[in-house]
Amino acid sequence: MKLKTKLLLYRPLIGIFILILIATILLDYFYGGFYLAQSIANFMASFFIIFASLKIIKIESFAEAYSSYDLIASHNSYYSHIYPFIELGLGLAYLFNYHLLIITWFTLILMLINTLGVFLHLQNKRVIPCACMGTVFRVPMSYVTLGEDLLMVAMAVSMIILYYT
């Protein structure tokens, strides 16, 4: 697939990523400047709140899409319906700096489970829409999705390391 075609396909994701970066910079400014742990928390807050909002808009179709590849949601349909609210809660916790170490450990575990589900699905080489932005935008499940999950895992690990050092 040509680069131009890929960029058009992932345009919504690129736009949302830019929005997350802008929100992170504004939150950094609000909190008094750039401090790595706070900037990571601000990024995670923006990420979870924006992505959760997109999932909640069409929650039924999100739940159906998410159940097709998530390890927990594929066995429990209730989980696929509450997952966007879990993300929203994480985003708000990061935004308000609420028990960040506990929240970050929870995030790490959650994102590792998500990452494994995406990885296993990608091994099947079956093309399905990614539920990462709900079903508001149609983006295929790909290694971009895996990279997104791994980014959140890396940020959670970084925050944990920063807390213990």
CNS distance restraints for C-alpha pairs under 8 A (distance, minus, plus):
assign (resid   1 and name CA) (resid   5 and name CA) 6.56 0.50 0.50
assign (resid   1 and name CA) (resid   6 and name CA) 6.68 0.50 0.50
assign (resid   2 and name CA) (resid   6 and name CA) 6.28 0.50 0.50
assign (resid   3 and name CA) (resid   7 and name CA) 6.07 0.50 0.50
assign (resid   4 and name CA) (resid   8 and name CA) 6.26 0.50 0.50
assign (resid   5 and name CA) (resid   9 and name CA) 6.12 0.50 0.50
assign (resid   6 and name CA) (resid  10 and name CA) 6.09 0.50 0.50
assign (resid   7 and name CA) (resid  11 and name CA) 5.68 0.50 0.50
assign (resid   9 and name CA) (resid 139 and name CA) 6.63 0.50 0.50
assign (resid  10 and name CA) (resid  14 and name CA) 6.17 0.50 0.50
assign (resid  10 and name CA) (resid 139 and name CA) 6.44 0.50 0.50
assign (resid  11 and name CA) (resid  15 and name CA) 6.05 0.50 0.50
assign (resid  12 and name CA) (resid  16 and name CA) 6.16 0.50 0.50
assign (resid  12 and name CA) (resid 137 and name CA) 6.86 0.50 0.50
assign (resid  13 and name CA) (resid  17 and name CA) 6.06 0.50 0.50
assign (resid  13 and name CA) (resid 133 and name CA) 7.95 0.50 0.50
assign (resid  14 and name CA) (resid  18 and name CA) 6.25 0.50 0.50
assign (resid  15 and name CA) (resid  19 and name CA) 6.25 0.50 0.50
assign (resid  16 and name CA) (resid  20 and name CA) 6.13 0.50 0.50
assign (resid  16 and name CA) (resid  50 and name CA) 7.95 0.50 0.50
assign (resid  17 and name CA) (resid  21 and name CA) 6.25 0.50 0.50
assign (resid  18 and name CA) (resid  22 and name CA) 6.22 0.50 0.50
assign (resid  19 and name CA) (resid  23 and name CA) 6.13 0.50 0.50
assign (resid  20 and name CA) (resid  24 and name CA) 6.04 0.50 0.50
assign (resid  20 and name CA) (resid  43 and name CA) 6.56 0.50 0.50
assign (resid  20 and name CA) (resid  46 and name CA) 5.48 0.50 0.50
assign (resid  20 and name CA) (resid  47 and name CA) 6.01 0.50 0.50
assign (resid  20 and name CA) (resid  50 and name CA) 7.82 0.50 0.50
assign (resid  21 and name CA) (resid  25 and name CA) 6.21 0.50 0.50
assign (resid  21 and name CA) (resid  43 and name CA) 6.96 0.50 0.50
assign (resid  22 and name CA) (resid  26 and name CA) 6.22 0.50 0.50
assign (resid  23 and name CA) (resid  27 and name CA) 6.04 0.50 0.50
assign (resid  23 and name CA) (resid  42 and name CA) 7.81 0.50 0.50
assign (resid  23 and name CA) (resid  43 and name CA) 7.57 0.50 0.50
assign (resid  23 and name CA) (resid  46 and name CA) 6.34 0.50 0.50
assign (resid  24 and name CA) (resid  28 and name CA) 6.02 0.50 0.50
assign (resid  24 and name CA) (resid  39 and name CA) 6.66 0.50 0.50
assign (resid  24 and name CA) (resid  42 and name CA) 5.20 0.50 0.50
assign (resid  24 and name CA) (resid  43 and name CA) 5.07 0.50 0.50
assign (resid  24 and name CA) (resid  46 and name CA) 6.69 0.50 0.50
assign (resid  25 and name CA) (resid  29 and name CA) 6.23 0.50 0.50
assign (resid  25 and name CA) (resid  39 and name CA) 7.92 0.50 0.50
assign (resid  26 and name CA) (resid  30 and name CA) 6.15 0.50 0.50
assign (resid  27 and name CA) (resid  31 and name CA) 6.05 0.50 0.50
assign (resid  27 and name CA) (resid  39 and name CA) 7.93 0.50 0.50
assign (resid  27 and name CA) (resid  42 and name CA) 6.21 0.50 0.50
assign (resid  28 and name CA) (resid  32 and name CA) 6.24 0.50 0.50
assign (resid  28 and name CA) (resid  33 and name CA) 5.19 0.50 0.50
assign (resid  28 and name CA) (resid  34 and name CA) 5.65 0.50 0.50
assign (resid  28 and name CA) (resid  35 and name CA) 7.79 0.50 0.50
assign (resid  28 and name CA) (resid  38 and name CA) 7.30 0.50 0.50
assign (resid  28 and name CA) (resid  39 and name CA) 6.05 0.50 0.50
assign (resid  28 and name CA) (resid  42 and name CA) 7.03 0.50 0.50
assign (resid  29 and name CA) (resid  33 and name CA) 5.04 0.50 0.50
assign (resid  29 and name CA) (resid  34 and name CA) 7.42 0.50 0.50
assign (resid  34 and name CA) (resid  38 and name CA) 7.39 0.50 0.50
assign (resid  34 and name CA) (resid  39 and name CA) 6.30 0.50 0.50
assign (resid  35 and name CA) (resid  39 and name CA) 5.86 0.50 0.50
assign (resid  36 and name CA) (resid  40 and name CA) 6.14 0.50 0.50
assign (resid  37 and name CA) (resid  41 and name CA) 6.25 0.50 0.50
assign (resid  37 and name CA) (resid 158 and name CA) 7.94 0.50 0.50
assign (resid  37 and name CA) (resid 159 and name CA) 5.79 0.50 0.50
assign (resid  37 and name CA) (resid 162 and name CA) 6.58 0.50 0.50
assign (resid  38 and name CA) (resid  42 and name CA) 6.04 0.50 0.50
assign (resid  39 and name CA) (resid  43 and name CA) 6.12 0.50 0.50
assign (resid  40 and name CA) (resid  44 and name CA) 6.12 0.50 0.50
assign (resid  40 and name CA) (resid 155 and name CA) 6.49 0.50 0.50
assign (resid  40 and name CA) (resid 159 and name CA) 7.15 0.50 0.50
assign (resid  41 and name CA) (resid  45 and name CA) 5.99 0.50 0.50
assign (resid  41 and name CA) (resid  94 and name CA) 5.37 0.50 0.50
assign (resid  41 and name CA) (resid  95 and name CA) 7.08 0.50 0.50
assign (resid  41 and name CA) (resid  97 and name CA) 7.70 0.50 0.50
assign (resid  41 and name CA) (resid 159 and name CA) 7.92 0.50 0.50
assign (resid  42 and name CA) (resid  46 and name CA) 6.20 0.50 0.50
assign (resid  42 and name CA) (resid  94 and name CA) 6.61 0.50 0.50
assign (resid  42 and name CA) (resid  95 and name CA) 6.20 0.50 0.50
assign (resid  43 and name CA) (resid  47 and name CA) 5.98 0.50 0.50
assign (resid  44 and name CA) (resid  48 and name CA) 5.97 0.50 0.50
assign (resid  44 and name CA) (resid  91 and name CA) 6.46 0.50 0.50
assign (resid  44 and name CA) (resid  94 and name CA) 6.68 0.50 0.50
assign (resid  44 and name CA) (resid 152 and name CA) 7.57 0.50 0.50
assign (resid  45 and name CA) (resid  49 and name CA) 6.04 0.50 0.50
assign (resid  45 and name CA) (resid  90 and name CA) 7.10 0.50 0.50
assign (resid  45 and name CA) (resid  91 and name CA) 3.96 0.50 0.50
assign (resid  45 and name CA) (resid  92 and name CA) 6.27 0.50 0.50
assign (resid  45 and name CA) (resid  93 and name CA) 7.44 0.50 0.50
assign (resid  45 and name CA) (resid  94 and name CA) 4.91 0.50 0.50
assign (resid  45 and name CA) (resid  95 and name CA) 5.12 0.50 0.50
assign (resid  46 and name CA) (resid  50 and name CA) 5.97 0.50 0.50
assign (resid  46 and name CA) (resid  91 and name CA) 6.55 0.50 0.50
assign (resid  46 and name CA) (resid  95 and name CA) 7.76 0.50 0.50
assign (resid  47 and name CA) (resid  51 and name CA) 6.01 0.50 0.50
assign (resid  47 and name CA) (resid  91 and name CA) 7.18 0.50 0.50
assign (resid  48 and name CA) (resid  52 and name CA) 5.72 0.50 0.50
assign (resid  48 and name CA) (resid  87 and name CA) 5.29 0.50 0.50
assign (resid  48 and name CA) (resid  88 and name CA) 5.88 0.50 0.50
assign (resid  48 and name CA) (resid  90 and name CA) 6.65 0.50 0.50
assign (resid  48 and name CA) (resid  91 and name CA) 4.67 0.50 0.50
assign (resid  49 and name CA) (resid  53 and name CA) 6.07 0.50 0.50
assign (resid  49 and name CA) (resid  87 and name CA) 6.88 0.50 0.50
assign (resid  49 and name CA) (resid  88 and name CA) 5.11 0.50 0.50
assign (resid  49 and name CA) (resid  90 and name CA) 7.97 0.50 0.50
assign (resid  49 and name CA) (resid  91 and name CA) 4.97 0.50 0.50
assign (resid  49 and name CA) (resid  92 and name CA) 7.05 0.50 0.50
assign (resid  50 and name CA) (resid  54 and name CA) 6.45 0.50 0.50
assign (resid  51 and name CA) (resid  55 and name CA) 6.35 0.50 0.50
assign (resid  51 and name CA) (resid  84 and name CA) 8.00 0.50 0.50
assign (resid  51 and name CA) (resid  87 and name CA) 7.83 0.50 0.50
assign (resid  51 and name CA) (resid 132 and name CA) 6.89 0.50 0.50
assign (resid  51 and name CA) (resid 133 and name CA) 5.61 0.50 0.50
assign (resid  51 and name CA) (resid 134 and name CA) 7.50 0.50 0.50
assign (resid  52 and name CA) (resid  56 and name CA) 6.15 0.50 0.50
assign (resid  52 and name CA) (resid  84 and name CA) 4.76 0.50 0.50
assign (resid  52 and name CA) (resid  85 and name CA) 6.77 0.50 0.50
assign (resid  52 and name CA) (resid  87 and name CA) 5.60 0.50 0.50
assign (resid  52 and name CA) (resid  88 and name CA) 5.37 0.50 0.50
assign (resid  52 and name CA) (resid 133 and name CA) 7.81 0.50 0.50
assign (resid  52 and name CA) (resid 134 and name CA) 7.93 0.50 0.50
assign (resid  53 and name CA) (resid  57 and name CA) 6.40 0.50 0.50
assign (resid  53 and name CA) (resid  84 and name CA) 7.48 0.50 0.50
assign (resid  53 and name CA) (resid  88 and name CA) 7.43 0.50 0.50
assign (resid  54 and name CA) (resid  58 and name CA) 7.49 0.50 0.50
assign (resid  54 and name CA) (resid 133 and name CA) 5.49 0.50 0.50
assign (resid  54 and name CA) (resid 134 and name CA) 5.29 0.50 0.50
assign (resid  54 and name CA) (resid 135 and name CA) 7.68 0.50 0.50
assign (resid  54 and name CA) (resid 136 and name CA) 6.49 0.50 0.50
assign (resid  55 and name CA) (resid  59 and name CA) 5.69 0.50 0.50
assign (resid  55 and name CA) (resid  62 and name CA) 5.95 0.50 0.50
assign (resid  55 and name CA) (resid  84 and name CA) 5.93 0.50 0.50
assign (resid  55 and name CA) (resid 131 and name CA) 7.67 0.50 0.50
assign (resid  55 and name CA) (resid 132 and name CA) 7.56 0.50 0.50
assign (resid  55 and name CA) (resid 133 and name CA) 5.95 0.50 0.50
assign (resid  55 and name CA) (resid 134 and name CA) 3.81 0.50 0.50
assign (resid  55 and name CA) (resid 135 and name CA) 6.91 0.50 0.50
assign (resid  55 and name CA) (resid 136 and name CA) 7.62 0.50 0.50
assign (resid  56 and name CA) (resid  62 and name CA) 7.85 0.50 0.50
assign (resid  56 and name CA) (resid  84 and name CA) 6.21 0.50 0.50
assign (resid  56 and name CA) (resid  85 and name CA) 7.88 0.50 0.50
assign (resid  56 and name CA) (resid 134 and name CA) 7.29 0.50 0.50
assign (resid  57 and name CA) (resid 134 and name CA) 7.62 0.50 0.50
assign (resid  57 and name CA) (resid 136 and name CA) 7.46 0.50 0.50
assign (resid  58 and name CA) (resid  62 and name CA) 6.12 0.50 0.50
assign (resid  58 and name CA) (resid 134 and name CA) 6.75 0.50 0.50
assign (resid  58 and name CA) (resid 135 and name CA) 6.49 0.50 0.50
assign (resid  58 and name CA) (resid 136 and name CA) 6.97 0.50 0.50
assign (resid  59 and name CA) (resid  63 and name CA) 5.97 0.50 0.50
assign (resid  59 and name CA) (resid  81 and name CA) 6.72 0.50 0.50
assign (resid  59 and name CA) (resid 134 and name CA) 7.33 0.50 0.50
assign (resid  60 and name CA) (resid  64 and name CA) 6.37 0.50 0.50
assign (resid  60 and name CA) (resid  81 and name CA) 7.34 0.50 0.50
assign (resid  61 and name CA) (resid  65 and name CA) 6.19 0.50 0.50
assign (resid  61 and name CA) (resid 134 and name CA) 7.63 0.50 0.50
assign (resid  61 and name CA) (resid 135 and name CA) 6.36 0.50 0.50
assign (resid  62 and name CA) (resid  66 and name CA) 5.88 0.50 0.50
assign (resid  62 and name CA) (resid  80 and name CA) 7.76 0.50 0.50
assign (resid  62 and name CA) (resid 131 and name CA) 5.91 0.50 0.50
assign (resid  62 and name CA) (resid 134 and name CA) 4.93 0.50 0.50
assign (resid  62 and name CA) (resid 135 and name CA) 5.62 0.50 0.50
assign (resid  63 and name CA) (resid  67 and name CA) 5.98 0.50 0.50
assign (resid  63 and name CA) (resid  77 and name CA) 7.35 0.50 0.50
assign (resid  63 and name CA) (resid  80 and name CA) 4.72 0.50 0.50
assign (resid  63 and name CA) (resid  81 and name CA) 5.50 0.50 0.50
assign (resid  64 and name CA) (resid  68 and name CA) 6.76 0.50 0.50
assign (resid  64 and name CA) (resid  80 and name CA) 7.62 0.50 0.50
assign (resid  65 and name CA) (resid  69 and name CA) 7.67 0.50 0.50
assign (resid  65 and name CA) (resid 129 and name CA) 7.21 0.50 0.50
assign (resid  65 and name CA) (resid 130 and name CA) 7.33 0.50 0.50
assign (resid  65 and name CA) (resid 131 and name CA) 5.76 0.50 0.50
assign (resid  65 and name CA) (resid 135 and name CA) 7.89 0.50 0.50
assign (resid  66 and name CA) (resid  70 and name CA) 5.91 0.50 0.50
assign (resid  66 and name CA) (resid  73 and name CA) 6.74 0.50 0.50
assign (resid  66 and name CA) (resid  74 and name CA) 7.77 0.50 0.50
assign (resid  66 and name CA) (resid  80 and name CA) 6.35 0.50 0.50
assign (resid  66 and name CA) (resid 130 and name CA) 7.74 0.50 0.50
assign (resid  66 and name CA) (resid 131 and name CA) 5.51 0.50 0.50
assign (resid  67 and name CA) (resid  71 and name CA) 8.00 0.50 0.50
assign (resid  67 and name CA) (resid  72 and name CA) 7.96 0.50 0.50
assign (resid  67 and name CA) (resid  73 and name CA) 4.70 0.50 0.50
assign (resid  67 and name CA) (resid  74 and name CA) 4.40 0.50 0.50
assign (resid  67 and name CA) (resid  75 and name CA) 7.80 0.50 0.50
assign (resid  67 and name CA) (resid  77 and name CA) 6.96 0.50 0.50
assign (resid  67 and name CA) (resid  80 and name CA) 6.27 0.50 0.50
assign (resid  68 and name CA) (resid  73 and name CA) 7.83 0.50 0.50
assign (resid  68 and name CA) (resid  74 and name CA) 6.03 0.50 0.50
assign (resid  69 and name CA) (resid  73 and name CA) 7.73 0.50 0.50
assign (resid  69 and name CA) (resid  74 and name CA) 6.55 0.50 0.50
assign (resid  69 and name CA) (resid 117 and name CA) 5.89 0.50 0.50
assign (resid  69 and name CA) (resid 118 and name CA) 6.55 0.50 0.50
assign (resid  69 and name CA) (resid 121 and name CA) 6.06 0.50 0.50
assign (resid  70 and name CA) (resid  74 and name CA) 5.73 0.50 0.50
assign (resid  70 and name CA) (resid 113 and name CA) 7.97 0.50 0.50
assign (resid  70 and name CA) (resid 114 and name CA) 6.34 0.50 0.50
assign (resid  70 and name CA) (resid 117 and name CA) 4.98 0.50 0.50
assign (resid  70 and name CA) (resid 118 and name CA) 7.03 0.50 0.50
assign (resid  71 and name CA) (resid  75 and name CA) 7.13 0.50 0.50
assign (resid  71 and name CA) (resid 113 and name CA) 7.04 0.50 0.50
assign (resid  71 and name CA) (resid 114 and name CA) 7.39 0.50 0.50
assign (resid  71 and name CA) (resid 116 and name CA) 7.84 0.50 0.50
assign (resid  71 and name CA) (resid 117 and name CA) 5.34 0.50 0.50
assign (resid  72 and name CA) (resid  76 and name CA) 6.13 0.50 0.50
assign (resid  72 and name CA) (resid  79 and name CA) 7.01 0.50 0.50
assign (resid  73 and name CA) (resid  77 and name CA) 5.56 0.50 0.50
assign (resid  73 and name CA) (resid  78 and name CA) 7.44 0.50 0.50
assign (resid  73 and name CA) (resid  79 and name CA) 5.37 0.50 0.50
assign (resid  73 and name CA) (resid  80 and name CA) 4.98 0.50 0.50
assign (resid  76 and name CA) (resid  80 and name CA) 7.19 0.50 0.50
assign (resid  77 and name CA) (resid  81 and name CA) 6.73 0.50 0.50
assign (resid  78 and name CA) (resid  82 and name CA) 6.37 0.50 0.50
assign (resid  79 and name CA) (resid  83 and name CA) 5.77 0.50 0.50
assign (resid  80 and name CA) (resid  84 and name CA) 7.79 0.50 0.50
assign (resid  82 and name CA) (resid  86 and name CA) 6.35 0.50 0.50
assign (resid  83 and name CA) (resid  87 and name CA) 6.31 0.50 0.50
assign (resid  84 and name CA) (resid  88 and name CA) 6.14 0.50 0.50
assign (resid  85 and name CA) (resid  89 and name CA) 6.02 0.50 0.50
assign (resid  86 and name CA) (resid  90 and name CA) 6.21 0.50 0.50
assign (resid  87 and name CA) (resid  91 and name CA) 6.13 0.50 0.50
assign (resid  88 and name CA) (resid  92 and name CA) 6.21 0.50 0.50
assign (resid  89 and name CA) (resid  93 and name CA) 6.06 0.50 0.50
assign (resid  90 and name CA) (resid  94 and name CA) 6.16 0.50 0.50
assign (resid  90 and name CA) (resid 103 and name CA) 6.84 0.50 0.50
assign (resid  90 and name CA) (resid 107 and name CA) 7.55 0.50 0.50
assign (resid  91 and name CA) (resid  95 and name CA) 6.07 0.50 0.50
assign (resid  92 and name CA) (resid  96 and name CA) 6.12 0.50 0.50
assign (resid  93 and name CA) (resid  97 and name CA) 5.75 0.50 0.50
assign (resid  93 and name CA) (resid  98 and name CA) 4.85 0.50 0.50
assign (resid  93 and name CA) (resid  99 and name CA) 7.39 0.50 0.50
assign (resid  93 and name CA) (resid 100 and name CA) 7.24 0.50 0.50
assign (resid  93 and name CA) (resid 103 and name CA) 7.25 0.50 0.50
assign (resid  94 and name CA) (resid  98 and name CA) 6.38 0.50 0.50
assign (resid  94 and name CA) (resid 100 and name CA) 6.57 0.50 0.50
assign (resid  94 and name CA) (resid 103 and name CA) 7.77 0.50 0.50
assign (resid  98 and name CA) (resid 103 and name CA) 7.77 0.50 0.50
assign (resid  99 and name CA) (resid 103 and name CA) 6.13 0.50 0.50
assign (resid 100 and name CA) (resid 104 and name CA) 5.77 0.50 0.50
assign (resid 101 and name CA) (resid 105 and name CA) 6.30 0.50 0.50
assign (resid 101 and name CA) (resid 159 and name CA) 7.87 0.50 0.50
assign (resid 101 and name CA) (resid 160 and name CA) 6.66 0.50 0.50
assign (resid 101 and name CA) (resid 163 and name CA) 7.24 0.50 0.50
assign (resid 102 and name CA) (resid 106 and name CA) 6.30 0.50 0.50
assign (resid 103 and name CA) (resid 107 and name CA) 6.03 0.50 0.50
assign (resid 104 and name CA) (resid 108 and name CA) 6.04 0.50 0.50
assign (resid 104 and name CA) (resid 156 and name CA) 5.62 0.50 0.50
assign (resid 104 and name CA) (resid 159 and name CA) 7.17 0.50 0.50
assign (resid 104 and name CA) (resid 160 and name CA) 6.93 0.50 0.50
assign (resid 105 and name CA) (resid 109 and name CA) 6.37 0.50 0.50
assign (resid 105 and name CA) (resid 156 and name CA) 7.23 0.50 0.50
assign (resid 105 and name CA) (resid 160 and name CA) 7.44 0.50 0.50
assign (resid 106 and name CA) (resid 110 and name CA) 6.13 0.50 0.50
assign (resid 107 and name CA) (resid 111 and name CA) 5.91 0.50 0.50
assign (resid 107 and name CA) (resid 153 and name CA) 7.83 0.50 0.50
assign (resid 107 and name CA) (resid 156 and name CA) 6.73 0.50 0.50
assign (resid 108 and name CA) (resid 112 and name CA) 6.04 0.50 0.50
assign (resid 108 and name CA) (resid 152 and name CA) 7.70 0.50 0.50
assign (resid 108 and name CA) (resid 153 and name CA) 5.58 0.50 0.50
assign (resid 108 and name CA) (resid 156 and name CA) 5.51 0.50 0.50
assign (resid 108 and name CA) (resid 157 and name CA) 7.01 0.50 0.50
assign (resid 109 and name CA) (resid 113 and name CA) 6.34 0.50 0.50
assign (resid 110 and name CA) (resid 114 and name CA) 6.29 0.50 0.50
assign (resid 111 and name CA) (resid 115 and name CA) 5.88 0.50 0.50
assign (resid 111 and name CA) (resid 149 and name CA) 6.17 0.50 0.50
assign (resid 111 and name CA) (resid 150 and name CA) 7.71 0.50 0.50
assign (resid 111 and name CA) (resid 152 and name CA) 6.73 0.50 0.50
assign (resid 111 and name CA) (resid 153 and name CA) 5.89 0.50 0.50
assign (resid 112 and name CA) (resid 116 and name CA) 6.14 0.50 0.50
assign (resid 112 and name CA) (resid 149 and name CA) 7.78 0.50 0.50
assign (resid 112 and name CA) (resid 150 and name CA) 7.96 0.50 0.50
assign (resid 112 and name CA) (resid 153 and name CA) 6.57 0.50 0.50
assign (resid 113 and name CA) (resid 117 and name CA) 6.29 0.50 0.50
assign (resid 114 and name CA) (resid 118 and name CA) 6.22 0.50 0.50
assign (resid 114 and name CA) (resid 149 and name CA) 6.94 0.50 0.50
assign (resid 115 and name CA) (resid 119 and name CA) 6.01 0.50 0.50
assign (resid 115 and name CA) (resid 146 and name CA) 6.15 0.50 0.50
assign (resid 115 and name CA) (resid 149 and name CA) 5.50 0.50 0.50
assign (resid 115 and name CA) (resid 150 and name CA) 6.64 0.50 0.50
assign (resid 116 and name CA) (resid 120 and name CA) 6.05 0.50 0.50
assign (resid 117 and name CA) (resid 121 and name CA) 6.14 0.50 0.50
assign (resid 118 and name CA) (resid 122 and name CA) 6.11 0.50 0.50
assign (resid 118 and name CA) (resid 141 and name CA) 7.92 0.50 0.50
assign (resid 118 and name CA) (resid 145 and name CA) 7.36 0.50 0.50
assign (resid 118 and name CA) (resid 146 and name CA) 6.13 0.50 0.50
assign (resid 119 and name CA) (resid 123 and name CA) 6.39 0.50 0.50
assign (resid 119 and name CA) (resid 146 and name CA) 6.58 0.50 0.50
assign (resid 120 and name CA) (resid 124 and name CA) 6.89 0.50 0.50
assign (resid 121 and name CA) (resid 125 and name CA) 7.09 0.50 0.50
assign (resid 121 and name CA) (resid 126 and name CA) 7.44 0.50 0.50
assign (resid 122 and name CA) (resid 126 and name CA) 7.09 0.50 0.50
assign (resid 122 and name CA) (resid 141 and name CA) 7.62 0.50 0.50
assign (resid 122 and name CA) (resid 142 and name CA) 6.82 0.50 0.50
assign (resid 122 and name CA) (resid 143 and name CA) 7.60 0.50 0.50
assign (resid 127 and name CA) (resid 140 and name CA) 6.79 0.50 0.50
assign (resid 127 and name CA) (resid 141 and name CA) 6.66 0.50 0.50
assign (resid 128 and name CA) (resid 140 and name CA) 5.81 0.50 0.50
assign (resid 128 and name CA) (resid 141 and name CA) 5.79 0.50 0.50
assign (resid 129 and name CA) (resid 138 and name CA) 6.17 0.50 0.50
assign (resid 129 and name CA) (resid 139 and name CA) 5.61 0.50 0.50
assign (resid 129 and name CA) (resid 140 and name CA) 4.22 0.50 0.50
assign (resid 129 and name CA) (resid 141 and name CA) 5.34 0.50 0.50
assign (resid 130 and name CA) (resid 134 and name CA) 7.78 0.50 0.50
assign (resid 130 and name CA) (resid 135 and name CA) 7.99 0.50 0.50
assign (resid 130 and name CA) (resid 138 and name CA) 7.29 0.50 0.50
assign (resid 130 and name CA) (resid 139 and name CA) 5.67 0.50 0.50
assign (resid 130 and name CA) (resid 140 and name CA) 5.08 0.50 0.50
assign (resid 130 and name CA) (resid 141 and name CA) 4.31 0.50 0.50
assign (resid 130 and name CA) (resid 142 and name CA) 7.78 0.50 0.50
assign (resid 130 and name CA) (resid 145 and name CA) 7.36 0.50 0.50
assign (resid 131 and name CA) (resid 135 and name CA) 6.08 0.50 0.50
assign (resid 131 and name CA) (resid 141 and name CA) 7.95 0.50 0.50
assign (resid 132 and name CA) (resid 145 and name CA) 7.54 0.50 0.50
assign (resid 133 and name CA) (resid 137 and name CA) 6.41 0.50 0.50
assign (resid 141 and name CA) (resid 145 and name CA) 6.04 0.50 0.50
assign (resid 142 and name CA) (resid 146 and name CA) 6.76 0.50 0.50
assign (resid 143 and name CA) (resid 147 and name CA) 5.98 0.50 0.50
assign (resid 144 and name CA) (resid 148 and name CA) 6.14 0.50 0.50
assign (resid 145 and name CA) (resid 149 and name CA) 6.37 0.50 0.50
assign (resid 146 and name CA) (resid 150 and name CA) 6.11 0.50 0.50
assign (resid 147 and name CA) (resid 151 and name CA) 5.98 0.50 0.50
assign (resid 148 and name CA) (resid 152 and name CA) 6.56 0.50 0.50
assign (resid 149 and name CA) (resid 153 and name CA) 6.33 0.50 0.50
assign (resid 150 and name CA) (resid 154 and name CA) 6.05 0.50 0.50
assign (resid 151 and name CA) (resid 155 and name CA) 6.14 0.50 0.50
assign (resid 152 and name CA) (resid 156 and name CA) 6.11 0.50 0.50
assign (resid 153 and name CA) (resid 157 and name CA) 6.18 0.50 0.50
assign (resid 154 and name CA) (resid 158 and name CA) 6.03 0.50 0.50
assign (resid 155 and name CA) (resid 159 and name CA) 6.16 0.50 0.50
assign (resid 156 and name CA) (resid 160 and name CA) 6.25 0.50 0.50
assign (resid 157 and name CA) (resid 161 and name CA) 6.17 0.50 0.50
assign (resid 158 and name CA) (resid 162 and name CA) 6.07 0.50 0.50
assign (resid 159 and name CA) (resid 163 and name CA) 6.14 0.50 0.50
assign (resid 160 and name CA) (resid 164 and name CA) 6.36 0.50 0.50
assign (resid 161 and name CA) (resid 165 and name CA) 6.19 0.50 0.50
